[in-house]
Amino acid sequence: AALAACAATAGQEDPYSKALQEAGVAPEKAALGEYLRSLIPSENNRRRMKELVQQLGDTDFQTREAAHARLVSMPDPPLEELKLATESDDPEIRFRSLRILKQVAGGKTSNAASDVVGYIQHHRVTGLAAPVLEYMPYGEDHSAYGMTAGALRATATEEDLELLRKAIEDGPAFRQAAAVLA
């Protein structure tokens, strides 16, 4: 049945794959999980955001471009760090941080988080129940919960039963509901 579904959609362009490519997120299980975990507020993620801002001035063009794409793809980019970076001694960091701030102010950031969740759901990428559940409370808005719950249903396997049970017992109501439906 899954093979038939893939064959039926083979002729159609996958908007999630294209969006992930534009955001610099590889359509692979490890990269998808890493991206979702990178959105969860933590000391490591704050440190990583500072590193990304510094990489805007890296000597390697690809590193600068990747850092730019990653910062723009964040639902909540590190605005304070970017504002401070506009006064950097490095002209490349100043230029790129200003450009990112303008993109954010103009609403031109990507919806990479929604695209990652959509990709997981659309392609039924299994083995990502933990990062989907961890990300769920930090989704950018309530409309994202339905899509995230759909991704959880698509990714959860029997191996995730204990994780889902814990979410049902300990999580907020929307996580409980998503875990029950998965």
trRosetta pair geometry for C-beta under 8 A, 3 or more apart (Angstrom, degrees):
i j d omega theta_ij theta_ji phi_ij phi_ji
1 4 5.7 -52 -150 33 32 112
1 5 6.6 33 151 -19 64 103
2 5 5.6 -52 -151 34 35 113
2 6 6.5 36 150 -19 65 103
2 124 7.0 -100 -136 60 120 156
3 6 5.7 -52 -150 35 33 112
3 7 6.4 33 151 -19 65 106
4 7 5.6 -53 -146 37 32 112
4 8 6.3 35 153 -23 65 105
5 8 5.7 -53 -148 34 31 113
5 9 6.5 10 159 -2 64 109
6 9 6.3 -69 -147 47 28 95
6 10 6.3 56 149 -59 64 91
7 10 5.4 -25 -149 -13 33 122
9 12 5.0 -62 -163 41 67 115
9 14 7.5 68 154 -79 116 92
13 18 7.0 22 166 -32 107 131
14 17 4.2 58 96 8 116 112
14 18 6.8 162 92 -11 65 85
14 122 7.0 143 -150 134 106 146
14 123 8.0 41 -150 -64 145 104
15 18 5.8 -58 -151 40 37 111
15 19 6.1 37 154 -20 70 109
15 118 8.0 -33 89 129 95 143
16 19 5.7 -57 -145 39 31 111
16 20 6.2 33 156 -20 66 105
16 27 7.9 107 124 -111 93 119
16 115 5.3 158 -141 -167 73 79
16 118 4.7 -156 -97 106 124 104
16 119 3.8 171 157 -79 134 79
16 122 5.5 173 7 32 149 147
16 123 7.6 -134 83 -21 142 106
17 20 5.8 -54 -148 35 29 110
17 21 6.4 32 153 -21 63 105
17 27 5.6 -14 -123 -69 81 152
17 119 6.8 117 -65 -118 54 114
18 21 5.7 -54 -152 34 31 113
18 22 6.5 30 152 -17 64 106
19 22 5.7 -55 -149 37 33 112
19 23 6.3 22 155 -11 67 110
19 110 6.8 150 -170 -170 93 120
19 111 7.2 -34 -170 68 139 82
19 112 7.0 -178 151 -106 99 57
19 115 3.9 -130 112 -132 134 147
19 119 8.0 -146 66 -54 105 112
20 23 5.7 -63 -144 45 31 105
20 25 4.5 -88 -160 75 86 95
20 26 7.3 35 154 166 118 3
20 27 5.3 107 98 -68 156 87
20 112 7.2 99 -110 -143 54 86
20 115 5.7 -171 -61 136 72 121
20 116 6.8 103 -100 -84 105 66
20 119 5.9 30 -48 -62 134 154
21 24 7.8 39 179 -69 29 27
21 27 7.8 -30 -56 -28 77 106
22 69 7.6 -163 151 -147 49 116
22 110 6.5 167 109 -108 108 144
23 69 6.0 145 -171 170 35 100
23 70 7.8 85 170 -98 75 41
23 72 7.7 -142 -131 90 74 90
23 73 3.9 96 -157 -108 105 135
23 110 4.8 -152 -90 99 105 162
23 112 3.8 131 -144 -101 160 120
23 115 6.7 158 -3 64 145 145
24 66 5.5 147 -157 -140 148 68
24 69 3.7 106 -16 115 132 138
24 70 5.8 -78 79 -61 136 71
24 73 6.7 -138 41 -20 93 148
25 31 5.9 153 -175 149 71 112
25 32 7.0 85 165 -93 115 56
25 35 5.0 19 -130 -78 127 153
25 73 6.9 174 -32 171 110 162
25 112 6.0 127 -12 -164 137 119
25 115 7.8 143 52 97 137 114
25 116 6.2 -63 136 -84 161 107
26 31 3.8 115 60 9 95 174
26 32 7.9 -103 85 -41 66 68
27 31 7.4 -19 -7 71 7 127
27 32 7.2 34 -147 -58 38 110
27 119 6.2 -128 -129 -174 97 144
27 123 7.6 94 -176 -5 114 168
28 31 4.7 75 60 16 88 107
28 32 6.7 -163 83 -11 38 90
29 32 5.9 -60 -145 36 26 111
29 33 6.3 21 161 -13 64 110
29 125 5.7 180 -95 -180 83 117
29 127 5.6 17 -158 82 139 122
29 128 6.3 -147 -153 -59 86 106
30 33 6.0 -60 -149 40 27 108
30 34 6.1 27 155 -19 64 110
31 34 5.6 -53 -142 38 31 113
31 35 6.3 34 156 -24 64 104
32 35 5.9 -53 -149 32 28 111
32 36 6.7 25 154 -14 62 105
32 116 5.5 156 -147 -161 85 103
32 119 6.8 -135 -115 90 130 124
32 120 6.2 140 174 -72 145 103
32 125 6.4 58 54 112 165 162
32 128 6.1 -38 106 -110 117 148
32 131 7.6 149 121 87 75 148
33 36 5.9 -55 -149 37 32 108
33 37 6.3 27 155 -14 66 109
33 127 8.0 -66 -58 121 134 86
33 128 5.2 -146 -79 -125 96 95
33 130 7.6 36 -144 75 118 91
33 131 4.1 169 -146 -11 77 156
34 37 5.8 -60 -147 42 30 109
34 38 6.2 37 153 -30 65 106
34 131 8.0 -61 -35 -115 20 155
35 38 5.6 -53 -150 27 31 116
35 39 7.3 31 153 -23 60 101
35 112 7.1 -107 180 146 135 116
35 113 7.8 -167 143 -101 106 61
35 116 5.4 -154 97 -103 134 156
36 39 6.1 -57 -164 24 36 112
36 40 7.7 39 145 -27 63 99
36 113 7.4 104 -109 -138 67 82
36 116 6.2 -165 -63 125 89 144
36 117 7.8 102 -97 -69 116 79
36 128 7.5 105 17 -175 150 113
36 131 4.2 110 82 159 130 112
36 132 6.6 -49 -168 -80 165 43
36 134 7.0 115 134 74 107 99
36 135 4.2 -77 -176 -56 103 142
37 40 5.8 -46 -161 16 46 115
37 131 5.2 -78 -50 -128 88 108
37 134 6.4 20 -103 97 74 142
37 135 7.3 -97 -71 -64 37 96
38 45 5.8 143 -162 -122 53 106
38 48 6.6 -99 -143 101 100 155
38 74 8.0 -98 123 -105 106 101
39 45 7.6 167 -70 -145 2 149
39 74 6.9 168 -107 -142 86 82
39 75 6.5 46 -142 26 124 108
39 76 7.6 107 -155 33 85 96
39 113 6.0 71 -88 -102 161 122
39 135 5.9 52 69 -130 120 101
39 138 5.8 166 129 113 101 136
40 45 6.5 177 76 -36 57 155
40 134 5.7 -42 -73 149 150 104
40 135 6.3 -111 -61 -97 99 58
40 138 5.7 -173 -105 -4 62 157
41 45 6.4 -134 -139 65 26 136
41 46 7.5 36 -157 -49 70 96
41 138 7.1 174 -7 -111 85 138
42 45 4.7 93 52 8 80 102
42 46 7.1 -143 91 -5 42 85
43 46 5.7 -53 -149 36 33 112
43 47 6.4 34 152 -18 65 105
44 47 5.7 -57 -150 38 31 111
44 48 6.2 33 151 -22 66 106
45 48 5.3 -49 -144 36 35 115
45 49 6.4 41 154 -23 65 99
46 49 5.7 -49 -150 31 32 112
46 50 6.8 34 150 -18 62 101
46 78 7.4 116 -141 -103 64 129
47 50 5.7 -53 -156 33 35 112
47 51 6.5 37 147 -20 65 104
48 51 5.4 -52 -151 35 35 115
48 52 6.5 40 150 -23 66 101
49 52 5.5 -49 -149 32 35 114
49 53 6.7 37 151 -20 64 100
49 71 7.6 102 -148 -109 80 89
49 74 7.8 42 -112 -82 109 168
49 77 7.6 152 -147 -165 119 57
49 78 4.1 121 159 -33 135 138
49 81 6.1 155 132 23 103 161
50 53 5.7 -51 -153 32 34 112
50 54 6.6 32 149 -15 65 105
50 78 7.2 -106 -64 135 54 173
50 81 5.7 -139 -100 -128 65 143
51 54 5.6 -57 -151 39 34 111
51 55 6.2 38 150 -25 67 105
52 55 5.4 -52 -146 33 33 115
52 56 7.4 55 149 -37 58 85
52 67 4.6 164 -163 -152 73 94
52 70 5.7 -116 -137 89 136 124
52 71 5.4 159 141 -64 130 99
52 78 7.9 137 64 21 114 126
53 56 5.9 -32 -171 -1 39 116
53 67 7.5 -179 -63 173 14 125
53 71 7.2 95 -78 -93 64 141
53 78 6.6 -84 -48 75 124 128
53 81 4.8 -133 -47 148 159 117
53 82 6.3 -142 -115 -81 119 58
53 85 5.1 -136 -177 -68 116 144
53 93 7.1 64 163 -152 74 107
53 97 6.6 42 -150 -94 95 114
54 57 6.6 -65 -177 38 47 98
54 58 7.8 78 130 -56 68 81
54 93 7.3 -20 -131 -109 34 131
55 58 4.8 -3 -159 -33 62 119
55 63 5.4 -114 -170 156 106 98
55 64 6.5 -170 147 -97 74 44
55 66 7.5 -53 142 78 137 89
55 67 3.6 172 96 -73 114 150
56 64 5.8 68 -155 -144 35 82
56 67 5.3 -131 -66 106 58 133
56 68 6.3 94 -114 -68 88 81
56 71 7.7 -11 -70 -7 112 150
56 85 6.9 67 48 -179 145 146
56 92 6.4 180 137 130 76 88
56 93 4.8 107 91 -117 109 65
56 96 4.1 -164 -169 83 119 142
56 97 6.2 116 110 -50 172 80
57 64 7.1 82 -60 -105 7 108
57 88 7.0 -137 -50 141 144 152
57 90 4.0 20 -128 146 150 152
57 92 4.5 133 -117 79 70 108
57 93 3.9 -36 -49 -49 116 96
57 96 7.6 -155 -59 27 62 129
58 63 4.0 -57 92 99 158 127
58 64 5.1 -155 50 -59 92 77
58 67 7.1 135 -1 -7 121 139
59 63 7.9 37 59 46 48 131
60 63 4.1 74 81 7 106 112
60 64 6.9 -179 92 -10 56 83
61 64 5.7 -57 -152 36 34 112
61 65 6.2 30 154 -17 68 108
62 65 5.7 -54 -144 40 32 111
62 66 6.1 33 156 -21 66 107
63 66 5.8 -53 -143 37 29 111
63 67 6.4 29 156 -18 63 106
64 67 5.9 -57 -149 37 28 109
64 68 6.3 30 153 -20 64 108
64 92 6.7 -66 -127 166 141 129
64 96 6.8 -136 -174 -78 102 158
65 68 5.6 -54 -148 36 31 113
65 69 6.3 29 155 -18 66 106
66 69 5.8 -53 -145 38 30 110
66 70 6.2 29 155 -20 64 108
67 70 5.8 -56 -146 37 29 111
67 71 6.3 27 157 -17 65 107
67 96 7.9 54 96 152 107 150
68 71 6.0 -59 -148 37 27 107
68 72 6.3 20 157 -13 64 111
68 96 5.6 -103 -94 -162 111 120
68 99 7.6 -4 -144 90 120 123
68 100 6.6 -147 -146 -72 77 111
69 72 6.0 -60 -146 42 28 107
69 73 6.1 25 156 -21 65 114
70 73 5.7 -60 -145 37 28 111
70 74 7.1 41 153 -37 61 96
71 74 6.0 -43 -159 8 34 115
71 77 5.2 67 -179 -135 78 121
71 78 7.5 -74 -138 29 101 85
71 82 7.3 128 -176 -82 137 121
71 100 5.4 -18 116 -137 126 148
72 77 7.1 -4 -94 -74 25 140
72 100 5.9 -131 -74 -131 84 92
72 103 5.7 -22 -125 111 110 150
72 104 7.7 -141 -126 -62 66 81
72 108 7.8 -36 -160 114 115 78
72 109 5.2 -165 -176 -131 68 75
72 110 6.0 74 129 1 91 93
73 109 7.1 166 -96 -178 18 90
73 110 4.7 -19 -112 56 68 120
73 112 3.6 32 -170 -14 102 151
73 113 7.9 142 161 -31 81 67
74 77 4.4 125 72 -78 119 67
74 78 7.8 16 91 -15 162 66
74 109 7.3 -65 64 -168 52 135
74 112 7.5 -23 -62 48 24 125
74 113 8.0 53 -149 -41 36 107
75 109 7.6 139 -115 124 31 139
75 111 7.9 43 -92 -137 88 51
75 112 7.8 -132 -47 54 74 81
75 113 5.0 -23 -41 -2 118 140
75 140 4.4 -135 -161 -78 142 119
76 140 7.7 176 -39 -106 89 93
77 82 6.5 34 136 -29 114 139
77 100 6.7 -145 164 162 163 120
77 104 5.9 -110 39 -90 131 138
77 109 7.0 -152 -22 -113 120 143
78 81 3.9 14 129 27 120 120
78 82 6.1 142 94 -20 71 88
79 82 5.6 -59 -145 40 31 111
79 83 6.2 33 157 -22 67 105
79 101 7.3 95 -139 -114 77 91
79 104 7.1 -158 -97 123 97 164
80 83 5.7 -53 -147 34 30 111
80 84 6.4 29 155 -15 64 105
81 84 5.8 -55 -150 38 30 110
81 85 6.2 35 150 -25 64 108
82 85 5.4 -53 -146 34 33 117
82 86 7.1 46 151 -33 61 92
82 97 4.6 174 -161 -161 74 98
82 100 5.7 -112 -140 88 138 121
82 101 5.4 163 138 -65 128 98
82 104 7.9 110 85 5 167 146
83 86 5.9 -41 -162 11 36 114
83 97 7.7 -164 -59 159 15 123
83 101 6.9 97 -78 -97 65 140
84 87 6.4 -68 -173 38 44 102
84 88 7.7 75 133 -56 66 82
85 88 5.1 -5 -163 -32 56 119
85 93 5.1 -112 -174 161 102 103
85 94 6.9 -167 145 -91 71 41
85 97 3.7 169 99 -79 118 162
86 94 5.6 75 -153 -143 42 71
86 97 5.1 -134 -65 100 66 121
86 98 5.4 94 -116 -68 105 84
86 101 7.1 -22 -63 -5 126 148
87 94 7.3 97 -55 -107 8 101
88 93 4.1 -24 71 92 161 127
88 94 5.2 -149 52 -57 91 79
88 97 7.3 115 0 7 122 142
90 93 4.1 67 85 10 111 111
90 94 6.7 177 91 -12 57 83
91 94 5.4 -52 -146 37 37 115
91 95 6.1 37 157 -20 69 106
92 95 5.8 -53 -144 38 29 111
92 96 6.1 19 161 -10 65 111
93 96 6.2 -60 -138 44 26 103
93 97 5.9 23 164 -17 65 113
94 97 6.3 -62 -143 39 21 105
94 98 6.3 20 159 -17 61 110
95 98 6.0 -63 -153 36 24 109
95 99 6.3 23 153 -19 63 110
96 99 5.4 -53 -146 36 34 115
96 100 6.3 34 155 -20 67 103
97 100 5.7 -50 -147 36 33 111
97 101 6.3 35 153 -19 64 105
98 101 5.7 -55 -148 37 31 112
98 102 6.4 31 153 -19 65 105
99 102 5.8 -55 -150 36 30 111
99 103 6.4 32 151 -20 64 105
100 103 5.5 -54 -149 35 34 113
100 104 6.3 33 153 -19 67 105
101 104 5.7 -52 -146 37 31 111
101 105 6.2 30 155 -17 65 108
102 105 5.7 -54 -142 40 30 110
102 106 6.0 19 159 -10 65 114
103 106 5.9 -65 -143 46 25 104
103 108 4.3 -93 -159 77 76 104
103 109 5.9 108 135 -67 100 64
104 107 7.9 38 177 -68 28 23
104 108 7.6 -83 -55 52 20 68
104 109 5.5 33 -103 -47 63 116
110 115 7.2 -36 157 -1 108 136
111 114 4.2 -25 159 41 106 118
111 115 5.7 119 101 -27 79 93
112 115 5.2 -58 -142 41 34 114
112 116 6.1 39 158 -24 69 100
113 116 5.9 -49 -148 31 29 110
113 117 6.5 25 153 -13 62 107
113 135 7.5 -176 -157 -177 109 132
113 139 7.2 168 143 -132 132 63
113 140 6.3 133 71 -21 144 111
113 144 7.5 6 118 -145 112 146
114 117 5.7 -56 -147 41 33 110
114 118 6.0 35 152 -20 66 109
114 140 7.5 -62 -48 27 99 123
114 144 6.1 -111 -96 -118 93 106
114 147 6.5 37 -148 99 83 159
115 118 5.4 -52 -141 40 31 114
115 119 6.1 37 155 -25 64 103
116 119 5.7 -51 -147 33 29 113
116 120 6.5 31 153 -19 62 103
117 120 5.8 -52 -151 33 31 112
117 121 6.4 26 152 -14 64 108
117 132 7.2 112 -120 -128 87 97
117 135 7.8 -150 -79 107 109 142
117 139 8.0 31 -57 -114 158 111
117 144 7.1 100 46 -169 166 97
117 147 5.3 91 124 131 127 105
117 148 5.2 -60 -147 -93 141 65
117 150 7.9 92 159 68 98 90
117 151 4.6 -108 -166 -38 76 153
118 121 5.7 -58 -147 40 31 109
118 122 5.8 27 158 -18 69 113
118 147 6.2 -33 -75 -172 74 126
118 151 7.5 -82 -65 -74 19 114
119 122 5.8 -56 -136 41 27 108
119 123 5.8 -4 173 10 65 116
119 125 7.1 21 128 -9 82 131
120 123 6.8 -70 -134 53 16 89
120 124 7.8 65 166 -103 51 11
120 125 4.7 -85 -134 43 66 109
120 128 5.7 -101 -135 74 132 149
120 132 6.7 -168 128 -84 165 124
120 151 4.2 57 90 -152 117 110
120 154 6.1 144 137 85 76 125
120 155 5.5 -21 174 -57 113 121
121 124 7.4 11 -178 -72 26 50
121 147 6.6 -111 -18 -172 155 74
121 150 4.6 36 -126 122 138 100
121 151 4.2 -85 -57 -85 91 65
121 153 7.7 45 -126 60 91 87
121 154 4.6 153 -130 0 49 152
121 155 8.0 -71 -81 -29 49 89
122 154 7.9 15 5 -144 20 167
123 154 7.9 97 71 161 43 137
124 154 4.6 -124 -113 -174 62 100
124 155 7.3 178 -165 -75 47 49
125 128 5.8 32 111 0 102 130
125 154 7.2 48 35 127 54 108
125 155 5.8 -8 86 -103 64 97
126 154 7.9 -126 -77 140 61 63
126 155 5.4 151 -121 -156 37 56
126 156 7.7 -78 -136 54 80 8
126 157 5.2 51 -160 -44 123 119
127 155 6.7 -92 40 -172 33 96
127 157 7.2 2 -61 4 54 125
127 159 8.0 6 -101 72 67 136
128 131 5.4 -52 -169 48 81 104
128 132 5.5 85 130 -27 89 104
128 151 7.7 -54 98 159 120 104
128 155 4.4 -72 58 -160 86 149
129 132 5.8 -63 -145 40 29 112
129 133 6.1 27 160 -18 67 110
129 152 6.2 74 -132 -148 76 76
129 155 5.2 -178 -63 111 65 105
129 156 4.5 77 -93 -94 126 73
129 157 7.5 -133 -28 17 129 66
129 160 4.0 55 37 -131 165 149
129 163 5.7 123 116 97 124 144
129 164 7.1 -58 179 -60 141 90
129 182 7.2 111 -128 179 116 156
130 133 6.0 -59 -146 38 26 108
130 134 6.2 24 157 -18 64 109
130 160 7.6 -146 -43 -126 72 106
130 163 6.0 -93 -82 -146 79 152
131 134 5.4 -53 -140 39 36 113
131 135 6.0 33 160 -19 68 108
132 135 5.9 -58 -145 39 27 108
132 136 6.5 49 152 -49 61 96
132 148 6.4 162 -172 -170 93 85
132 151 5.3 -160 -133 112 136 110
132 152 4.9 178 126 -85 138 77
132 155 5.9 147 -15 49 148 146
133 136 5.6 -32 -151 -1 32 123
133 152 6.6 85 -66 -114 75 122
133 163 6.8 -172 8 159 160 111
133 167 5.5 -102 -147 -92 134 139
133 171 7.6 -95 -169 -96 105 146
133 175 6.5 81 -154 -151 84 111
133 178 7.7 175 -108 99 77 127
133 179 7.2 47 -112 -78 119 102
135 138 5.7 -86 -166 52 52 101
135 139 6.8 79 143 -62 84 74
135 148 7.0 -145 99 -139 102 129
136 139 6.1 -18 -160 -26 37 109
136 145 7.1 67 -164 -126 90 75
136 148 5.1 148 -113 147 81 143
136 149 7.8 75 -127 -66 123 63
136 152 7.4 10 -75 -56 129 130
136 174 7.1 -167 161 112 116 105
136 175 5.4 125 104 -97 144 93
136 178 6.5 -149 -134 43 151 163
137 172 6.2 106 -101 18 110 135
137 174 7.9 139 -96 70 65 114
137 175 6.7 -30 -59 -53 89 123
139 142 7.9 109 99 -92 118 21
139 144 3.8 -165 175 97 124 129
139 145 5.9 171 64 -68 158 60
139 148 5.5 -106 -79 -34 141 148
140 144 5.7 97 47 -21 74 150
141 144 5.5 111 61 -4 62 101
142 145 5.6 -27 -166 -1 52 117
143 146 6.7 -41 -174 21 47 107
143 147 7.7 35 140 -3 66 106
144 147 5.6 -62 -158 45 50 109
144 148 5.7 50 147 -23 80 109
145 148 5.6 -58 -142 41 31 111
145 149 6.1 35 157 -22 67 105
145 174 5.2 -63 -151 -173 139 136
145 178 7.4 -126 -179 -63 86 125
146 149 5.7 -52 -147 35 28 111
146 150 6.5 31 151 -19 61 105
147 150 5.5 -52 -152 35 34 115
147 151 6.5 36 149 -20 65 101
148 151 5.5 -48 -149 33 36 113
148 152 6.5 41 149 -22 64 101
148 178 6.9 -30 110 -123 87 152
149 152 5.5 -49 -150 32 35 115
149 153 6.6 38 149 -19 64 100
149 174 7.7 -109 -66 174 117 86
149 177 7.1 -32 -117 108 138 91
149 178 3.8 -130 -116 -118 91 100
149 181 6.1 40 177 65 112 139
149 182 7.7 -134 -169 -55 69 90
150 153 5.6 -50 -151 34 34 112
150 154 6.4 31 151 -18 65 108
151 154 5.5 -57 -147 39 34 112
151 155 6.0 16 160 -9 69 113
152 155 6.2 -65 -138 44 26 99
152 156 5.8 31 166 -31 66 112
152 178 5.0 74 48 164 155 111
152 179 7.2 -79 159 -84 145 48
152 181 7.7 90 89 81 113 96
152 182 4.7 -78 134 -81 98 129
153 156 6.4 -50 -132 25 21 110
153 178 7.9 -118 -41 -170 82 76
153 181 5.9 -54 -78 126 114 95
153 182 4.8 -144 -91 -110 54 65
155 160 7.9 79 119 -39 79 162
156 160 4.6 -115 -148 69 80 147
156 164 6.3 58 -144 -66 138 129
156 182 4.1 77 13 175 159 120
157 160 5.5 105 52 2 57 100
158 161 5.9 -8 -170 -33 51 111
160 163 4.8 -58 -166 47 73 118
160 164 5.6 76 133 -26 89 101
160 182 7.5 -58 106 138 131 133
161 164 5.7 -58 -146 39 30 110
161 165 6.3 35 155 -23 66 104
162 165 5.6 -49 -148 32 32 115
162 166 6.6 34 153 -19 63 102
163 166 5.9 -54 -153 34 31 111
163 167 6.6 31 150 -18 64 105
164 167 5.5 -52 -148 35 35 113
164 168 6.4 37 152 -21 66 103
164 179 4.4 159 -159 -164 78 99
164 182 5.7 -138 -119 79 132 122
165 168 5.6 -55 -151 34 32 112
165 169 6.3 24 154 -14 66 109
165 179 7.8 -173 -51 164 16 132
166 169 5.8 -60 -145 41 31 108
166 170 5.7 -18 173 20 70 116
166 171 7.8 88 126 -32 63 97
167 170 6.9 -74 -123 56 20 80
167 171 4.4 9 -168 -21 64 138
167 175 5.2 -116 -174 152 103 104
167 176 6.5 -178 140 -93 76 45
167 178 7.6 -63 146 77 139 90
167 179 3.8 167 95 -71 121 150
168 171 7.0 -6 -61 28 12 106
168 176 5.2 88 -133 -142 49 78
168 179 4.8 -137 -58 100 79 132
168 180 6.0 100 -108 -63 114 80
171 175 3.3 -96 160 92 140 127
171 176 5.1 179 76 -53 101 71
171 179 6.8 127 32 -10 146 136
172 175 5.1 87 56 13 72 104
172 176 7.0 -134 99 -9 34 91
173 176 5.5 -55 -146 35 31 115
173 177 6.3 30 157 -19 66 105
174 177 5.7 -50 -146 36 32 112
174 178 6.4 33 154 -19 64 106
175 178 5.7 -53 -145 38 33 111
175 179 6.2 32 155 -19 66 107
176 179 5.8 -59 -148 38 28 109
176 180 6.3 29 154 -20 65 105
177 180 5.7 -53 -148 34 31 112
177 181 6.4 25 156 -14 64 108
178 181 5.9 -60 -149 41 30 108
178 182 6.3 36 152 -29 65 105
179 182 5.6 -48 -145 27 33 114
